Amino acid sequence: MKTRLLPTAMVMLFSLNGCAAPSARITEYLAGFQPLQAEPQPIALPLVVGLIVALPEDELGKPTAPSKDMLEKLAQRAQKELQAPPHITIQRIFPSITLPAGGLHGLGLERVRAIAGEGNLTKVIVVVATSRSAQKLRFWPIMEYQLYVRMDAALVDVSSGLVLMTEVGLDDYVLADSLDYVGRISYPRLYYRNFTFGGPFTVVDGDPSKALGEAAFGGAADQLGMKLRMRLSQGTLGS
């Protein structure tokens, strides 16, 4: 018997933030930092930073939650995108951390400062990864499970406690699974968002929830790294 993947109803982790700007949510996870300045500030290049990825406790109970190893791979994917130009360097990827409950105000300045001190770094990119899910019966017996992943990031100066820049990476994937045996057709199948039912798709070999999580979290990490690179390459910081 197959294990069902995701809750029947859509799970919204941050319904209170529905009206917030896409890149502003990261500040709701931070505590003790000074607000982001309204006017973009010049940035000195080359820029050398550390990278910290955090996952709220609420995320850990989901079947699509990334493991510690996967979180490290996500950080490496973001690093690869971000470091494309030679003047931006992630000197150290720190071990991933867990934030209490939903993570709101769970990432304190002193905690980030202590982690950054291990690498003698004054600037750090902190990332909080979250997800929400939905499912629907496409037609019997095919059920679709969709995972939306959000990776919120802030570039912070740990010596001054300033938030220098915020950004967000978003991505989503769909897993189609058969609730009953369908002859001559292989399920479950993994699709990129805005897919067509005929493909392209990947037939999942192994844990379907894990495959869905890896695809969606990985895509969001790539998007975040690319957007951070584009912003930092412009030579200014800001929202």
Backbone as CSV, one residue per row, in Angstrom:
resi,resn,N_x,N_y,N_z,CA_x,CA_y,CA_z,C_x,C_y,C_z
1,MET,0.847,-1.204,0.000,0.000,0.000,0.000,0.880,1.250,0.000
2,LYS,0.507,2.201,-0.831,1.297,3.419,-0.909,0.992,4.347,0.258
3,THR,2.018,5.055,0.692,1.837,6.037,1.755,1.383,7.351,1.147
4,ARG,0.308,7.894,1.662,-0.172,9.178,1.155,0.813,10.269,1.514
5,LEU,0.929,11.227,0.630,2.050,12.146,0.705,1.818,13.390,1.535
6,LEU,0.721,14.083,1.278,0.564,15.406,1.856,-0.845,15.584,2.396
7,PRO,-1.061,16.537,3.295,-2.392,16.756,3.851,-3.402,17.077,2.768
8,THR,-4.674,16.768,3.061,-5.719,16.992,2.074,-5.925,18.474,1.813
9,ALA,-5.954,19.258,2.848,-6.172,20.694,2.684,-4.859,21.408,2.469
10,MET,-4.935,22.545,1.811,-3.732,23.339,1.629,-3.242,23.836,2.983
11,VAL,-1.947,23.711,3.205,-1.346,24.152,4.459,-0.650,25.473,4.210
12,MET,-1.121,26.530,4.880,-0.524,27.841,4.729,0.252,28.160,5.995
13,LEU,1.570,28.234,5.879,2.395,28.438,7.059,2.365,29.881,7.550
14,PHE,2.177,30.814,6.629,2.327,32.197,7.029,1.163,33.027,6.507
15,SER,-0.049,32.662,6.871,-1.218,33.347,6.359,-1.252,34.817,6.783
16,LEU,-0.603,35.155,7.889,-0.607,36.542,8.348,0.220,37.437,7.451
17,ASN,1.049,36.839,6.571,1.946,37.632,5.751,1.459,37.774,4.323
18,GLY,0.199,37.490,4.079,-0.278,37.468,2.715,-0.127,38.782,1.985
19,CYS,-0.117,39.887,2.699,-0.034,41.186,2.053,1.391,41.734,2.032
20,ALA,2.340,40.990,2.584,3.712,41.482,2.654,4.378,41.388,1.294
21,ALA,5.380,42.258,1.074,6.171,42.179,-0.149,6.928,40.864,-0.171
22,PRO,7.137,40.260,-1.359,7.764,38.939,-1.434,9.114,38.853,-0.746
23,SER,9.927,39.931,-0.767,11.268,39.848,-0.216,11.360,40.337,1.227
24,ALA,10.222,40.708,1.855,10.272,41.313,3.177,10.077,40.314,4.308
25,ARG,9.663,39.089,4.029,9.296,38.159,5.089,10.486,37.764,5.955
26,ILE,11.681,37.753,5.424,12.850,37.320,6.191,13.001,38.153,7.463
27,THR,12.617,39.429,7.431,12.778,40.266,8.618,11.883,39.798,9.761
28,GLU,10.839,39.039,9.461,9.961,38.531,10.507,10.579,37.338,11.246
29,TYR,11.617,36.760,10.689,12.348,35.690,11.374,13.489,36.245,12.219
30,LEU,13.918,37.476,11.940,15.074,38.053,12.614,14.663,38.731,13.921
31,ALA,15.577,38.735,14.881,15.347,39.402,16.164,16.623,40.121,16.581
32,GLY,16.495,41.386,16.959,17.648,42.155,17.414,18.405,42.862,16.320
33,PHE,17.990,42.735,15.077,18.645,43.411,13.960,18.002,44.770,13.719
34,GLN,18.780,45.699,13.175,18.246,46.992,12.803,17.532,46.878,11.460
35,PRO,16.457,47.633,11.264,15.672,47.513,10.036,16.470,47.835,8.784
36,LEU,16.012,47.272,7.696,16.588,47.555,6.395,16.377,49.030,6.041
37,GLN,17.433,49.687,5.551,17.325,51.093,5.183,16.543,51.242,3.883
38,ALA,15.752,52.301,3.814,14.899,52.515,2.648,15.715,52.808,1.392
39,GLU,16.789,53.579,1.537,17.619,53.942,0.396,18.721,52.909,0.189
40,PRO,18.887,52.402,-1.045,19.972,51.448,-1.320,21.329,52.037,-0.965
41,GLN,22.170,51.216,-0.361,23.492,51.657,0.064,24.563,51.063,-0.865
42,PRO,25.640,51.836,-1.104,26.728,51.284,-1.926,27.405,50.114,-1.222
43,ILE,27.957,49.199,-1.989,28.610,48.032,-1.417,30.014,47.922,-1.969
44,ALA,30.937,47.586,-1.093,32.325,47.439,-1.480,32.566,46.016,-1.984
45,LEU,33.127,45.907,-3.170,33.475,44.617,-3.751,34.990,44.485,-3.793
46,PRO,35.535,43.287,-3.647,34.829,42.003,-3.550,34.129,41.834,-2.200
47,LEU,33.068,41.053,-2.237,32.262,40.787,-1.051,32.498,39.352,-0.595
48,VAL,32.899,39.190,0.661,33.155,37.862,1.231,32.161,37.643,2.373
49,VAL,31.384,36.590,2.285,30.318,36.357,3.267,30.287,34.896,3.691
50,GLY,29.522,34.640,4.753,29.181,33.286,5.149,27.734,33.014,4.786
51,LEU,27.326,31.752,4.846,25.957,31.378,4.489,25.382,30.454,5.554
52,ILE,24.222,30.826,6.085,23.524,30.026,7.095,22.128,29.712,6.584
53,VAL,21.755,28.433,6.555,20.409,28.019,6.162,19.676,27.522,7.404
54,ALA,18.465,28.040,7.628,17.666,27.666,8.794,16.344,27.057,8.354
55,LEU,15.846,26.134,9.169,14.574,25.468,8.900,13.729,25.525,10.171
56,PRO,12.502,26.047,10.101,11.639,26.060,11.288,11.261,24.641,11.716
57,GLU,11.021,24.476,13.022,10.603,23.164,13.543,9.326,22.669,12.872
58,ASP,8.408,23.587,12.572,7.155,23.196,11.943,7.366,22.504,10.604
59,GLU,8.479,22.806,9.967,8.776,22.215,8.659,9.260,20.771,8.780
60,LEU,9.851,20.450,9.935,10.494,19.140,10.094,9.510,17.985,10.074
61,GLY,8.253,18.225,10.459,7.281,17.151,10.508,6.660,16.809,9.166
62,LYS,6.996,17.535,8.137,6.408,17.287,6.825,7.178,16.196,6.080
63,PRO,6.484,15.366,5.313,7.180,14.296,4.580,8.111,14.814,3.497
64,THR,7.925,16.074,3.087,8.779,16.664,2.058,9.945,17.459,2.648
65,ALA,10.075,17.492,3.976,11.120,18.300,4.622,12.508,17.832,4.215
66,PRO,13.416,18.756,3.884,14.782,18.379,3.532,15.557,17.899,4.755
67,SER,16.405,16.912,4.549,17.274,16.404,5.605,18.448,17.360,5.810
68,LYS,19.270,17.088,6.816,20.470,17.899,7.057,21.376,17.878,5.834
69,ASP,21.544,16.680,5.250,22.384,16.567,4.059,21.805,17.365,2.904
70,MET,20.463,17.318,2.767,19.831,18.057,1.692,19.969,19.554,1.898
71,LEU,19.876,20.027,3.132,20.045,21.450,3.406,21.451,21.918,3.023
72,GLU,22.437,21.071,3.256,23.803,21.419,2.851,23.903,21.511,1.330
73,LYS,23.229,20.592,0.642,23.242,20.628,-0.822,22.514,21.864,-1.347
74,LEU,21.434,22.255,-0.658,20.722,23.467,-1.046,21.630,24.689,-0.924
75,ALA,22.379,24.743,0.171,23.318,25.851,0.370,24.375,25.861,-0.726
76,GLN,24.838,24.686,-1.124,25.848,24.596,-2.177,25.282,25.027,-3.525
77,ARG,24.006,24.718,-3.768,23.380,25.148,-5.016,23.252,26.663,-5.072
78,ALA,22.827,27.259,-3.954,22.750,28.714,-3.895,24.132,29.333,-4.041
79,GLN,25.128,28.718,-3.420,26.505,29.203,-3.512,26.991,29.186,-4.962
80,LYS,26.691,28.118,-5.671,27.135,27.998,-7.063,26.548,29.109,-7.927
81,GLU,25.261,29.400,-7.752,24.628,30.468,-8.511,25.174,31.834,-8.115
82,LEU,25.342,32.035,-6.815,25.750,33.342,-6.298,27.180,33.684,-6.665
83,GLN,28.062,32.686,-6.708,29.485,32.940,-6.911,29.893,32.966,-8.373
84,ALA,28.942,33.047,-9.284,29.295,33.083,-10.702,30.261,34.230,-11.022
85,PRO,30.014,35.458,-10.557,31.010,36.516,-10.750,32.147,36.359,-9.734
86,PRO,33.362,36.727,-10.102,34.523,36.510,-9.217,34.568,37.423,-8.001
87,HIS,33.762,38.491,-7.963,33.862,39.449,-6.860,32.895,39.139,-5.720
88,ILE,32.202,37.999,-5.771,31.330,37.580,-4.676,31.758,36.184,-4.235
89,THR,32.097,36.034,-2.964,32.601,34.756,-2.471,31.882,34.355,-1.187
90,ILE,31.356,33.144,-1.169,30.860,32.563,0.085,32.025,31.778,0.679
91,GLN,32.648,32.380,1.674,33.853,31.791,2.250,33.557,30.526,3.046
92,ARG,32.365,30.489,3.661,32.036,29.318,4.482,30.535,29.096,4.523
93,ILE,30.136,27.842,4.332,28.753,27.426,4.542,28.683,26.809,5.932
94,PHE,27.949,27.447,6.828,27.849,26.955,8.196,26.802,25.840,8.280
95,PRO,26.912,24.967,9.286,25.890,23.921,9.467,24.501,24.529,9.601
96,SER,23.506,23.861,9.044,22.132,24.360,9.107,21.642,24.390,10.550
97,ILE,20.685,25.275,10.827,20.150,25.416,12.176,18.629,25.284,12.142
98,THR,18.042,25.006,13.311,16.592,24.868,13.445,16.052,26.028,14.271
99,LEU,14.943,26.602,13.804,14.295,27.694,14.514,13.075,27.169,15.257
100,PRO,12.763,27.701,16.421,11.601,27.218,17.187,10.290,27.407,16.437
101,ALA,9.407,26.440,16.584,8.029,26.517,16.054,8.034,26.922,14.581
102,GLY,7.316,28.008,14.252,7.251,28.481,12.873,8.414,29.349,12.465
103,GLY,9.307,29.631,13.397,10.516,30.375,13.072,10.430,31.876,13.253
104,LEU,9.236,32.423,13.501,9.107,33.869,13.609,9.918,34.407,14.783
105,HIS,10.758,35.397,14.510,11.646,36.036,15.505,12.577,35.015,16.169
106,GLY,12.830,33.918,15.484,13.663,32.862,16.064,15.131,32.943,15.714
107,LEU,15.498,33.894,14.849,16.887,34.013,14.420,17.466,35.290,15.007
108,GLY,18.035,35.170,16.205,18.522,36.328,16.943,19.899,36.779,16.507
109,LEU,20.168,38.063,16.699,21.456,38.653,16.316,22.610,37.962,17.022
110,GLU,22.476,37.706,18.326,23.585,37.102,19.062,23.892,35.697,18.546
111,ARG,22.861,34.961,18.169,23.085,33.617,17.627,23.808,33.688,16.288
112,VAL,23.365,34.585,15.431,24.021,34.744,14.126,25.442,35.260,14.308
113,ARG,25.623,36.179,15.252,26.949,36.742,15.519,27.913,35.656,16.000
114,ALA,27.423,34.756,16.860,28.275,33.674,17.361,28.665,32.711,16.246
115,ILE,27.712,32.400,15.366,28.011,31.495,14.246,29.022,32.139,13.305
116,ALA,28.801,33.415,12.962,29.709,34.113,12.050,31.108,34.229,12.632
117,GLY,31.189,34.351,13.965,32.489,34.464,14.614,33.351,33.235,14.429
118,GLU,32.718,32.080,14.222,33.483,30.859,13.992,34.277,30.919,12.694
119,GLY,33.818,31.744,11.766,34.532,31.902,10.503,35.188,33.256,10.347
120,ASN,35.213,34.030,11.435,35.803,35.378,11.408,35.210,36.228,10.290
121,LEU,33.882,36.171,10.168,33.184,36.908,9.125,32.305,37.991,9.741
122,THR,32.213,39.122,9.077,31.366,40.205,9.557,30.047,40.289,8.794
123,LYS,29.993,39.688,7.621,28.770,39.695,6.815,28.338,38.260,6.519
124,VAL,27.044,38.033,6.684,26.484,36.687,6.525,25.166,36.778,5.769
125,ILE,24.927,35.805,4.915,23.620,35.643,4.290,22.871,34.581,5.077
126,VAL,21.739,34.951,5.665,20.916,33.991,6.397,19.688,33.662,5.550
127,VAL,19.362,32.377,5.484,18.263,31.900,4.643,17.319,31.064,5.497
128,VAL,16.028,31.317,5.381,15.012,30.510,6.054,14.162,29.833,4.977
129,ALA,14.124,28.497,5.013,13.407,27.720,4.001,12.082,27.219,4.565
130,THR,10.990,27.464,3.839,9.660,27.018,4.260,8.901,26.490,3.042
131,SER,7.777,25.828,3.315,6.970,25.303,2.216,5.498,25.286,2.593
132,ARG,4.655,25.182,1.587,3.230,24.927,1.783,2.799,23.963,0.691
133,SER,1.688,23.284,0.891,1.307,22.232,-0.047,-0.178,22.263,-0.348
134,ALA,-0.542,21.622,-1.430,-1.942,21.485,-1.821,-2.088,20.183,-2.593
135,GLN,-3.304,19.665,-2.651,-3.542,18.478,-3.452,-4.937,18.539,-4.063
136,LYS,-5.085,17.854,-5.173,-6.399,17.771,-5.820,-6.472,16.493,-6.644
137,LEU,-7.679,16.009,-6.815,-7.926,14.847,-7.658,-8.083,15.345,-9.087
138,ARG,-7.097,15.033,-9.925,-7.152,15.501,-11.312,-8.263,14.767,-12.058
139,PHE,-8.239,13.484,-12.047,-9.325,12.607,-12.511,-8.997,11.231,-11.947
140,TRP,-10.012,10.482,-11.638,-9.780,9.183,-11.008,-8.985,8.268,-11.946
141,PRO,-7.907,7.618,-11.428,-7.452,7.598,-10.026,-6.212,8.471,-9.784
142,ILE,-6.016,9.534,-10.557,-4.791,10.325,-10.472,-4.952,11.497,-9.504
143,MET,-4.136,11.499,-8.452,-4.101,12.587,-7.476,-2.825,13.395,-7.698
144,GLU,-2.954,14.714,-7.602,-1.809,15.604,-7.748,-1.469,16.251,-6.412
145,TYR,-0.184,16.250,-6.087,0.325,16.879,-4.875,1.290,17.979,-5.306
146,GLN,1.007,19.218,-4.927,1.855,20.340,-5.322,2.550,20.923,-4.099
147,LEU,3.844,21.176,-4.249,4.649,21.735,-3.162,5.226,23.069,-3.600
148,TYR,4.918,24.104,-2.817,5.433,25.452,-3.046,6.527,25.715,-1.999
149,VAL,7.709,26.065,-2.472,8.833,26.301,-1.563,9.268,27.756,-1.655
150,ARG,9.561,28.303,-0.496,10.003,29.699,-0.376,11.297,29.726,0.424
151,MET,12.316,30.400,-0.104,13.580,30.576,0.610,13.833,32.067,0.748
152,ASP,13.627,32.578,1.981,13.817,33.999,2.281,15.232,34.226,2.791
153,ALA,15.858,35.290,2.312,17.252,35.548,2.668,17.476,37.005,3.037
154,ALA,18.486,37.214,3.884,18.930,38.573,4.222,20.447,38.576,4.304
155,LEU,21.051,39.585,3.739,22.475,39.842,3.937,22.581,40.757,5.147
156,VAL,23.286,40.321,6.184,23.366,41.095,7.424,24.809,41.368,7.793
157,ASP,25.013,42.489,8.471,26.306,42.835,9.049,26.216,42.516,10.533
158,VAL,26.941,41.510,10.989,26.795,41.055,12.373,27.452,42.006,13.370
159,SER,28.411,42.807,12.932,29.057,43.736,13.861,28.129,44.893,14.219
160,SER,27.383,45.389,13.239,26.476,46.518,13.471,25.036,46.073,13.699
161,GLY,24.714,44.838,13.309,23.347,44.351,13.415,22.431,44.858,12.315
162,LEU,23.006,45.403,11.248,22.226,45.963,10.153,21.776,44.882,9.169
163,VAL,20.529,45.000,8.711,20.062,44.202,7.577,20.391,45.009,6.326
164,LEU,21.256,44.471,5.477,21.746,45.210,4.320,20.911,44.982,3.063
165,MET,20.326,43.788,2.952,19.577,43.463,1.748,18.692,42.265,2.026
166,THR,17.537,42.190,1.367,16.675,41.015,1.470,16.319,40.524,0.072
167,GLU,16.074,39.217,-0.021,15.688,38.625,-1.302,14.930,37.328,-1.037
168,VAL,14.273,36.793,-2.053,13.508,35.565,-1.893,13.614,34.723,-3.151
169,GLY,13.688,33.391,-2.971,13.653,32.449,-4.079,12.414,31.583,-3.958
170,LEU,11.652,31.428,-5.051,10.401,30.681,-5.041,10.406,29.624,-6.143
171,ASP,9.828,28.460,-5.834,9.655,27.447,-6.865,8.604,26.441,-6.415
172,ASP,8.024,25.717,-7.370,7.046,24.687,-7.006,7.047,23.570,-8.041
173,TYR,6.738,22.376,-7.556,6.672,21.169,-8.386,5.392,20.416,-8.059
174,VAL,4.997,19.548,-8.975,3.801,18.728,-8.812,4.175,17.261,-8.922
175,LEU,3.614,16.463,-8.011,3.773,15.016,-8.062,2.411,14.401,-8.364
176,ALA,2.310,13.664,-9.435,1.075,12.961,-9.782,1.234,11.498,-9.376
177,ASP,0.240,10.984,-8.651,0.299,9.605,-8.180,-1.037,8.926,-8.440
178,SER,-0.988,7.620,-8.565,-2.191,6.833,-8.822,-2.735,6.280,-7.516
179,LEU,-4.026,6.518,-7.261,-4.674,5.979,-6.072,-5.051,4.517,-6.252
180,ASP,-4.990,4.044,-7.468,-5.311,2.661,-7.781,-4.393,2.231,-8.911
181,TYR,-4.308,0.968,-9.171,-3.405,0.468,-10.204,-3.842,0.951,-11.584
182,VAL,-2.893,1.490,-12.338,-3.143,1.898,-13.716,-2.179,1.135,-14.610
183,GLY,-2.702,0.234,-15.402,-1.837,-0.604,-16.212,-1.089,0.166,-17.276
184,ARG,0.167,-0.231,-17.495,1.028,0.275,-18.564,1.461,1.724,-18.362
185,ILE,1.154,2.329,-17.225,1.565,3.702,-16.957,2.315,3.733,-15.628
186,SER,3.465,4.374,-15.622,4.305,4.391,-14.423,3.993,5.615,-13.562
187,TYR,3.750,5.374,-12.296,3.513,6.422,-11.305,4.278,6.077,-10.047
188,PRO,4.611,7.076,-9.219,4.314,8.508,-9.344,5.223,9.226,-10.338
189,ARG,4.759,10.388,-10.805,5.497,11.203,-11.764,5.708,12.599,-11.192
190,LEU,6.875,13.142,-11.451,7.230,14.474,-10.954,7.256,15.453,-12.115
191,TYR,6.503,16.555,-11.977,6.410,17.578,-13.015,6.893,18.917,-12.477
192,TYR,7.432,19.732,-13.398,7.703,21.119,-13.045,6.396,21.893,-13.095
193,ARG,6.341,23.031,-12.415,5.110,23.829,-12.398,4.706,24.228,-13.819
194,ASN,3.417,24.493,-13.966,2.844,24.822,-15.276,3.074,23.708,-16.287
195,PHE,3.034,22.485,-15.785,3.261,21.322,-16.639,2.057,21.040,-17.531
196,THR,2.285,20.188,-18.527,1.191,19.578,-19.271,1.164,18.109,-18.887
197,PHE,-0.019,17.523,-18.833,-0.139,16.173,-18.293,0.645,15.150,-19.114
198,GLY,0.895,15.464,-20.376,1.650,14.533,-21.208,3.149,14.626,-21.017
199,GLY,3.609,15.567,-20.221,5.043,15.679,-19.977,5.560,17.075,-20.287
200,PRO,6.878,17.285,-20.123,7.855,16.299,-19.647,7.701,16.008,-18.155
201,PHE,8.134,14.823,-17.754,8.040,14.439,-16.359,9.136,13.433,-16.047
202,THR,9.327,13.183,-14.752,10.282,12.190,-14.274,9.529,11.139,-13.482
203,VAL,9.715,9.876,-13.820,9.120,8.798,-13.039,9.958,8.615,-11.781
204,VAL,9.330,8.729,-10.612,10.039,8.709,-9.343,10.408,7.287,-8.950
205,ASP,11.664,7.110,-8.612,12.153,5.835,-8.116,12.593,6.044,-6.668
206,GLY,11.813,5.559,-5.732,12.121,5.782,-4.316,10.985,6.506,-3.632
207,ASP,11.319,7.216,-2.549,10.327,7.924,-1.750,9.776,9.117,-2.536
208,PRO,8.487,9.107,-2.916,7.948,10.215,-3.713,7.929,11.543,-2.976
209,SER,7.661,11.532,-1.659,7.661,12.777,-0.888,9.042,13.406,-0.873
210,LYS,10.057,12.574,-0.690,11.435,13.075,-0.675,11.803,13.658,-2.036
211,ALA,11.396,12.972,-3.112,11.707,13.451,-4.456,11.037,14.796,-4.733
212,LEU,9.787,14.932,-4.298,9.073,16.197,-4.484,9.749,17.319,-3.707
213,GLY,10.129,17.036,-2.459,10.805,18.039,-1.645,12.140,18.455,-2.221
214,GLU,12.940,17.482,-2.669,14.249,17.806,-3.224,14.129,18.663,-4.477
215,ALA,13.148,18.357,-5.324,12.981,19.126,-6.554,12.568,20.560,-6.253
216,ALA,11.568,20.748,-5.392,11.052,22.089,-5.123,12.036,22.932,-4.310
217,PHE,12.634,22.353,-3.265,13.611,23.101,-2.475,14.849,23.420,-3.305
218,GLY,15.269,22.460,-4.134,16.434,22.699,-4.983,16.190,23.822,-5.978
219,GLY,15.002,23.844,-6.583,14.682,24.910,-7.530,14.647,26.277,-6.868
220,ALA,14.099,26.338,-5.652,14.051,27.611,-4.930,15.447,28.096,-4.567
221,ALA,16.343,27.161,-4.216,17.729,27.535,-3.893,18.427,28.118,-5.112
222,ASP,18.190,27.515,-6.278,18.778,28.044,-7.513,18.261,29.452,-7.800
223,GLN,16.943,29.644,-7.641,16.355,30.947,-7.887,16.914,32.005,-6.935
224,LEU,17.065,31.624,-5.660,17.581,32.568,-4.678,19.011,32.962,-5.002
225,GLY,19.851,31.989,-5.307,21.236,32.287,-5.639,21.361,33.199,-6.838
226,MET,20.551,32.943,-7.865,20.584,33.763,-9.070,20.150,35.200,-8.776
227,LYS,19.075,35.364,-7.995,18.578,36.699,-7.702,19.539,37.479,-6.808
228,LEU,20.161,36.790,-5.837,21.158,37.458,-5.003,22.352,37.904,-5.841
229,ARG,22.793,37.054,-6.752,23.921,37.417,-7.623,23.606,38.657,-8.454
230,MET,22.420,38.690,-9.024,22.042,39.833,-9.857,21.983,41.115,-9.036
231,ARG,21.447,41.018,-7.810,21.343,42.196,-6.952,22.718,42.686,-6.506
232,LEU,23.549,41.762,-6.047,24.858,42.145,-5.528,25.782,42.635,-6.632
233,SER,25.625,42.110,-7.832,26.475,42.524,-8.939,26.209,43.967,-9.355
234,GLN,25.056,44.515,-8.963,24.737,45.902,-9.300,25.490,46.888,-8.435
235,GLY,26.083,46.392,-7.324,26.913,47.257,-6.496,26.177,48.068,-5.461
236,THR,24.865,47.800,-5.262,24.129,48.489,-4.231,23.322,47.506,-3.425
237,LEU,22.949,47.889,-2.196,22.152,47.042,-1.323,20.853,47.751,-1.002
238,GLY,19.836,46.962,-0.700,18.555,47.527,-0.325,17.464,46.506,-0.537
239,SER,16.211,46.904,-0.300,15.082,45.981,-0.428,14.731,45.768,-1.890
